Amino acid sequence: MAASGYAAKSLFRPEMSLYGVILFLTEFIRGAALISFLPIFGKNSLGLNLDVIGIAITAHYLTDTVVKLAMGYLLNRWSVKLVVGGGVIATLAGMLLIGYAEWPWLFIAASGLLGIGISPIWIVCLTHVRENRRGTQMGILYTVWLVGLGSGPVVSNLLLEIGYALTFWVMVGVAFASCLLSLLIPGSSHAELNVVPFSRQLAQLGVRLREMKLLIPGMVLQTLAAGMLVPILPSFAEDHLGMSPTHYSILLFAGGAFTAVGLIPMGRLADRFGKQWFLIAGFCVFGIALFALMLGPPLALSFAFAAVLGIAYSAILPAWNALLAAYVPKDQRGLGWGVLSTVEGLGGMIGPSLGGLAAASFGEPFVVGSAGAIFIVICIVYLLFPIRLFRG
């Protein structure tokens, strides 16, 4: 009994509890802003088209992706408190700016500032994952991430039925709380990374990127498909699934809850049985469920398909990131995860703009079906490709 209690306590380093709460709060803001507040507020209150909203969300992922690479480098040199503290202050500034974004360019700039602010805490959490328990720990970490990301839009949608002002100030309050928590990070806290010359780090990581070139299409395509859905989800749920804001909140909650519940057991199963079939089955089921939603099913079936999407996502995430972890040099994890996040973020940068433009031209169901087709293609590629050629 004592040994099992010790194992549970030592699963993560002690400071991860504080980092996990900050991660939860920042992802709450990201989910509330990107999946709910920005699309609904931009369309209904500001009268923006879906293509402008898509560009704003692309700006968020663009800055998030670019800054992650820089943050990985900075974590090798600056304290965690300074890096994370600066990030959450940028998040608060971006959130405040959104409330006064009377022009499209300001709306886009505020969304981009949010991307800058949310980057650091994710990289910090990744650098504190233990190598010998990576699949399980990534499952726990992604549970925190997804609960924050999923609860944000659920709460935001419920608050939006009361008013935009209340929703806005609640999100500002959450951003302010993350700033206060960042003050509790010890000033001497550093990511556990060995400092090596930056030119040497880039050279070694260039080798790693060449080694993982077979993974790069999957890394980009899955974030591209997911990004296409972000700006059109609220209008698709309302116009084609017949959902009210409350129904949409339940839909998001169903998907997020099943993902969160499935992450830890899926991570453990992937550690035990291997990752290939979890990836293949997850991508396949995800694509099929999106095709089913594209057909405009009844309300009850829509909720069921959302649950299926959540389970499929919980199968993909731990296995996928444990696979990527094999390509991160142990002595430069901050920069390594920054590079991998940058590569993954390429699809996220393109996806929202592409989804918004496609929705404006062909409609939201076309975007949902296109995203489903991309996930099916990823499934087929990794079904036919010998997974033994990958590390991890």
C-alpha positions as CSV (number, residue, x, y, z in Angstrom):
1,M,0.0,0.0,0.0
2,A,2.8,2.4,0.9
3,A,4.7,1.6,-2.2
4,S,1.7,2.2,-4.4
5,G,1.1,5.6,-2.6
6,Y,4.7,6.6,-3.2
7,A,4.4,5.6,-6.9
8,A,1.3,7.7,-7.3
9,K,3.0,10.7,-5.6
10,S,6.1,10.4,-7.7
11,L,4.3,10.1,-11.0
12,F,5.0,13.8,-11.6
13,R,7.4,16.2,-10.0
14,P,5.9,18.3,-7.2
15,E,5.7,21.6,-9.0
16,M,3.5,20.0,-11.7
17,S,0.4,20.7,-9.6
18,L,0.9,24.4,-9.9
19,Y,1.8,24.2,-13.6
20,G,-1.3,22.0,-14.1
21,V,-3.7,24.6,-12.6
22,I,-2.1,27.4,-14.7
23,L,-2.4,25.1,-17.8
24,F,-6.0,24.4,-17.0
25,L,-6.8,28.1,-16.7
26,T,-5.0,29.2,-19.9
27,E,-6.6,26.4,-21.9
28,F,-10.0,27.4,-20.4
29,I,-9.5,30.8,-21.9
30,R,-8.3,29.4,-25.2
31,G,-11.3,27.1,-25.6
32,A,-13.8,29.8,-24.5
33,A,-12.3,32.4,-26.8
34,L,-11.6,30.3,-30.0
35,I,-14.4,27.8,-30.0
36,S,-17.2,29.9,-28.6
37,F,-16.7,33.6,-27.9
38,L,-14.7,34.8,-30.9
39,P,-16.9,33.0,-33.6
40,I,-20.2,34.0,-31.9
41,F,-19.2,37.5,-30.8
42,G,-17.4,38.2,-34.1
43,K,-20.4,37.0,-36.2
44,N,-23.4,38.2,-34.2
45,S,-22.1,41.3,-32.5
46,L,-19.4,42.6,-34.8
47,G,-21.0,41.3,-38.1
48,L,-17.7,39.7,-39.3
49,N,-17.8,37.1,-42.0
50,L,-16.5,33.6,-41.3
51,D,-13.4,34.2,-43.4
52,V,-12.4,37.1,-41.1
53,I,-13.1,35.0,-38.0
54,G,-11.0,32.2,-39.6
55,I,-8.1,34.6,-40.2
56,A,-8.3,35.7,-36.5
57,I,-8.1,32.1,-35.3
58,T,-5.2,31.5,-37.7
59,A,-3.4,34.5,-36.2
60,H,-3.8,32.8,-32.8
61,Y,-2.2,29.6,-34.0
62,L,0.4,31.4,-36.0
63,T,1.7,33.3,-33.0
64,D,1.3,30.2,-30.7
65,T,3.3,28.1,-33.2
66,V,6.1,30.6,-33.8
67,V,6.5,31.5,-30.1
68,K,6.6,27.8,-29.0
69,L,9.9,27.4,-30.8
70,A,11.3,30.6,-29.1
71,M,10.0,29.5,-25.8
72,G,11.7,26.2,-26.0
73,Y,15.0,28.1,-26.5
74,L,14.3,30.5,-23.7
75,L,13.5,27.7,-21.2
76,N,17.1,26.6,-21.6
77,R,18.2,30.0,-20.3
78,W,15.5,31.8,-18.3
79,S,13.6,30.8,-15.2
80,V,10.2,29.1,-15.5
81,K,8.6,31.9,-13.5
82,L,9.8,34.6,-15.9
83,V,8.7,32.7,-19.0
84,V,5.4,31.6,-17.7
85,G,4.6,34.9,-16.0
86,G,5.3,36.8,-19.2
87,G,3.0,34.5,-21.1
88,V,0.0,34.8,-18.8
89,I,0.4,38.6,-18.7
90,A,0.2,38.5,-22.5
91,T,-2.9,36.3,-22.3
92,L,-4.6,38.9,-20.0
93,A,-3.7,41.7,-22.3
94,G,-5.0,39.8,-25.3
95,M,-8.3,39.0,-23.6
96,L,-8.8,42.7,-22.5
97,L,-8.1,43.8,-26.1
98,I,-10.8,41.6,-27.5
99,G,-13.4,43.5,-25.6
100,Y,-12.5,46.7,-27.4
101,A,-11.8,45.2,-30.9
102,E,-14.0,47.5,-32.9
103,W,-12.1,46.9,-36.1
104,P,-11.3,43.6,-37.8
105,W,-7.5,44.1,-37.7
106,L,-7.7,44.7,-33.9
107,F,-9.9,41.6,-33.5
108,I,-7.2,39.6,-35.4
109,A,-4.4,41.2,-33.4
110,A,-6.0,40.4,-30.1
111,S,-6.5,36.8,-31.1
112,G,-2.8,36.6,-32.0
113,L,-1.7,38.1,-28.7
114,L,-3.7,35.3,-26.9
115,G,-1.5,32.8,-28.9
116,I,1.7,34.4,-27.6
117,G,0.5,34.2,-24.0
118,I,-0.7,30.6,-23.9
119,S,2.5,29.0,-25.4
120,P,4.9,28.9,-22.5
121,I,3.0,26.8,-19.9
122,W,2.4,24.0,-22.3
123,I,6.1,23.6,-23.1
124,V,7.0,23.8,-19.4
125,C,4.6,20.9,-18.7
126,L,6.1,18.8,-21.5
127,T,9.6,19.2,-20.2
128,H,8.5,17.8,-16.8
129,V,7.2,14.5,-18.1
130,R,9.2,11.5,-17.0
131,E,10.6,9.3,-19.8
132,N,9.7,6.0,-18.2
133,R,6.0,6.8,-17.8
134,R,5.5,9.0,-20.8
135,G,2.3,7.4,-22.2
136,T,0.6,7.5,-18.8
137,Q,1.8,11.0,-17.9
138,M,0.9,12.4,-21.3
139,G,-2.6,10.9,-20.7
140,I,-2.9,12.8,-17.4
141,L,-1.4,16.0,-18.9
142,Y,-3.8,15.9,-21.8
143,T,-6.7,15.2,-19.4
144,V,-5.9,18.5,-17.7
145,W,-5.5,20.2,-21.0
146,L,-8.7,18.9,-22.5
147,V,-10.8,19.5,-19.4
148,G,-9.7,23.2,-19.5
149,L,-10.1,23.4,-23.3
150,G,-13.5,21.7,-23.2
151,S,-15.0,23.4,-20.2
152,G,-14.1,26.8,-21.6
153,P,-16.6,26.8,-24.5
154,V,-19.2,25.0,-22.4
155,V,-19.2,27.7,-19.8
156,S,-18.8,30.5,-22.4
157,N,-21.9,29.3,-24.3
158,L,-24.0,29.2,-21.2
159,L,-22.9,32.7,-20.2
160,L,-23.5,34.0,-23.7
161,E,-27.2,33.3,-23.3
162,I,-27.0,35.9,-20.5
163,G,-24.9,38.5,-22.2
164,Y,-21.6,39.2,-24.0
165,A,-20.3,41.5,-21.2
166,L,-20.6,38.9,-18.5
167,T,-18.9,36.3,-20.7
168,F,-16.1,38.7,-21.4
169,W,-15.4,39.7,-17.8
170,V,-15.5,36.1,-16.6
171,M,-12.7,35.2,-19.1
172,V,-10.8,38.3,-18.0
173,G,-11.1,37.2,-14.4
174,V,-9.8,33.7,-15.3
175,A,-6.8,35.3,-17.1
176,F,-6.1,37.5,-14.1
177,A,-6.2,34.4,-11.8
178,S,-3.6,32.7,-13.9
179,C,-1.4,35.8,-13.5
180,L,-1.7,35.6,-9.7
181,L,-0.9,31.9,-9.7
182,S,2.3,32.5,-11.8
183,L,3.6,34.6,-8.9
184,L,3.7,31.4,-6.8
185,I,6.3,29.8,-9.1
186,P,9.6,29.7,-7.3
187,G,12.0,32.3,-8.8
188,S,14.8,29.7,-8.9
189,S,12.7,27.2,-10.8
190,H,14.1,26.1,-14.1
191,A,13.2,23.5,-16.7
192,E,15.5,20.5,-16.1
193,L,17.5,20.9,-19.3
194,N,21.2,20.9,-20.1
195,V,22.4,24.1,-21.8
196,V,24.2,23.5,-25.1
197,P,25.1,25.9,-27.9
198,F,22.1,26.9,-29.9
199,S,23.8,26.1,-33.2
200,R,24.5,22.6,-32.0
201,Q,20.9,22.2,-30.8
202,L,19.5,23.3,-34.2
203,A,21.9,20.9,-36.0
204,Q,20.9,18.0,-33.9
205,L,17.2,18.8,-34.2
206,G,17.6,19.1,-37.9
207,V,18.8,15.6,-37.9
208,R,15.8,14.5,-35.8
209,L,13.4,16.2,-38.2
210,R,14.9,14.4,-41.2
211,E,14.6,11.1,-39.2
212,M,10.9,11.8,-38.5
213,K,10.0,13.0,-42.0
214,L,7.5,10.1,-42.3
215,L,5.6,11.5,-39.3
216,I,5.4,15.1,-40.6
217,P,2.5,14.6,-43.0
218,G,0.4,13.2,-40.2
219,M,1.5,15.9,-37.8
220,V,0.4,18.7,-40.2
221,L,-2.7,17.1,-41.7
222,Q,-4.4,16.3,-38.4
223,T,-4.0,19.9,-37.1
224,L,-5.1,21.2,-40.5
225,A,-8.3,19.2,-40.3
226,A,-9.0,20.1,-36.7
227,G,-8.2,23.8,-37.4
228,M,-10.7,23.9,-40.3
229,L,-13.5,23.0,-37.9
230,V,-12.8,25.7,-35.3
231,P,-14.3,28.8,-36.9
232,I,-17.4,27.1,-38.3
233,L,-18.5,24.8,-35.4
234,P,-21.0,27.2,-33.7
235,S,-22.7,28.2,-36.9
236,F,-22.7,24.5,-38.1
237,A,-24.3,23.4,-34.9
238,E,-27.0,26.1,-35.1
239,D,-27.7,26.1,-38.8
240,H,-27.3,22.4,-39.7
241,L,-27.8,20.5,-36.5
242,G,-30.6,22.7,-35.2
243,M,-28.9,23.3,-31.9
244,S,-29.4,26.2,-29.4
245,P,-26.4,27.5,-27.5
246,T,-27.3,25.2,-24.6
247,H,-27.4,22.2,-27.0
248,Y,-24.0,23.2,-28.4
249,S,-22.6,23.4,-24.9
250,I,-23.9,19.9,-24.2
251,L,-22.3,18.7,-27.5
252,L,-19.0,20.1,-26.6
253,F,-19.2,18.7,-23.1
254,A,-20.0,15.2,-24.4
255,G,-17.0,15.2,-26.7
256,G,-14.7,16.7,-24.1
257,A,-15.9,14.5,-21.3
258,F,-15.5,11.2,-23.2
259,T,-12.0,12.4,-24.3
260,A,-11.0,13.3,-20.8
261,V,-12.3,10.0,-19.3
262,G,-10.6,7.9,-22.0
263,L,-7.1,9.6,-22.0
264,I,-5.6,7.9,-19.0
265,P,-6.7,4.3,-19.8
266,M,-5.9,4.8,-23.5
267,G,-2.4,6.0,-22.6
268,R,-1.8,3.0,-20.4
269,L,-3.1,0.6,-23.1
270,A,-0.9,2.3,-25.7
271,D,2.1,1.8,-23.3
272,R,1.3,-1.8,-22.9
273,F,0.2,-3.0,-26.4
274,G,1.8,-0.5,-28.8
275,K,0.7,2.6,-30.5
276,Q,-0.1,1.7,-34.1
277,W,-3.6,0.3,-33.8
278,F,-4.7,3.1,-31.4
279,L,-3.6,5.6,-34.0
280,I,-5.2,3.8,-36.9
281,A,-8.5,3.1,-35.1
282,G,-8.7,6.6,-33.7
283,F,-8.1,8.4,-37.0
284,C,-10.6,6.1,-38.8
285,V,-13.4,6.5,-36.2
286,F,-12.9,10.2,-36.0
287,G,-13.2,10.6,-39.8
288,I,-16.4,8.4,-39.9
289,A,-18.0,10.3,-37.1
290,L,-17.4,13.7,-38.9
291,F,-19.0,12.3,-42.0
292,A,-22.0,11.2,-40.0
293,L,-22.4,14.7,-38.5
294,M,-22.1,16.2,-42.0
295,L,-25.4,14.5,-42.9
296,G,-27.3,16.4,-40.2
297,P,-28.5,13.7,-37.9
298,P,-31.2,14.1,-35.2
299,L,-30.2,15.8,-32.0
300,A,-29.8,12.6,-29.9
301,L,-27.6,11.0,-32.6
302,S,-25.5,14.2,-32.8
303,F,-24.7,13.9,-29.1
304,A,-23.8,10.2,-29.6
305,F,-21.5,11.0,-32.4
306,A,-19.8,13.7,-30.2
307,A,-19.1,11.0,-27.6
308,V,-17.6,8.8,-30.3
309,L,-15.4,11.6,-31.5
310,G,-14.2,12.1,-27.9
311,I,-13.3,8.4,-27.5
312,A,-11.5,8.4,-30.8
313,Y,-9.5,11.5,-29.8
314,S,-8.6,9.9,-26.5
315,A,-7.1,7.0,-28.4
316,I,-5.0,9.2,-30.7
317,L,-3.5,11.8,-28.3
318,P,-1.4,9.7,-25.8
319,A,-0.2,7.3,-28.5
320,W,0.7,10.0,-30.9
321,N,2.6,12.2,-28.5
322,A,4.4,9.3,-26.9
323,L,5.5,8.4,-30.5
324,L,6.7,12.0,-31.1
325,A,8.6,12.0,-27.8
326,A,11.0,9.4,-29.1
327,Y,12.3,12.2,-31.4
328,V,13.0,14.7,-28.7
329,P,16.6,14.8,-27.5
330,K,16.7,14.2,-23.8
331,D,19.2,17.0,-23.1
332,Q,17.2,19.7,-24.9
333,R,13.6,18.9,-24.3
334,G,12.4,22.5,-24.2
335,L,13.7,23.3,-27.6
336,G,12.8,19.8,-28.9
337,W,9.2,20.1,-28.0
338,G,9.1,23.6,-29.3
339,V,10.3,22.4,-32.7
340,L,7.7,19.6,-32.7
341,S,4.9,21.9,-31.7
342,T,6.0,24.3,-34.4
343,V,5.7,21.5,-37.0
344,E,2.4,20.4,-35.7
345,G,1.2,24.0,-35.6
346,L,1.7,24.4,-39.4
347,G,-1.7,22.8,-40.0
348,G,-3.3,24.8,-37.2
349,M,-2.1,28.0,-38.8
350,I,-3.6,27.2,-42.2
351,G,-6.7,25.3,-41.1
352,P,-8.9,28.0,-39.6
353,S,-8.4,30.4,-42.6
354,L,-9.0,27.5,-45.0
355,G,-12.1,26.4,-43.1
356,G,-13.5,29.9,-43.0
357,L,-12.9,30.5,-46.7
358,A,-14.4,27.1,-47.6
359,A,-17.4,27.7,-45.5
360,A,-18.0,31.1,-47.0
361,S,-17.9,29.6,-50.5
362,F,-19.3,26.1,-50.1
363,G,-21.0,26.0,-46.7
364,E,-20.2,24.5,-43.3
365,P,-21.1,20.9,-44.1
366,F,-18.5,20.9,-46.8
367,V,-15.8,21.8,-44.3
368,V,-16.9,19.1,-41.9
369,G,-16.9,16.5,-44.6
370,S,-13.5,17.7,-45.9
371,A,-12.0,17.4,-42.4
372,G,-13.4,13.8,-42.1
373,A,-11.8,12.9,-45.4
374,I,-8.4,14.1,-44.2
375,F,-8.6,12.0,-41.1
376,I,-9.5,8.9,-43.2
377,V,-6.5,9.6,-45.4
378,I,-4.2,9.7,-42.3
379,C,-5.7,6.4,-41.2
380,I,-5.0,4.7,-44.5
381,V,-1.4,6.1,-44.7
382,Y,-0.5,4.7,-41.3
383,L,-2.4,1.5,-41.9
384,L,-0.3,0.8,-45.0
385,F,3.0,2.1,-43.7
386,P,5.3,-0.2,-41.5
387,I,5.0,1.4,-38.1
388,R,8.3,-0.4,-37.0
389,L,10.2,2.2,-39.0
390,F,9.2,4.9,-36.4
391,R,11.1,5.4,-33.2
392,G,9.3,4.7,-29.9
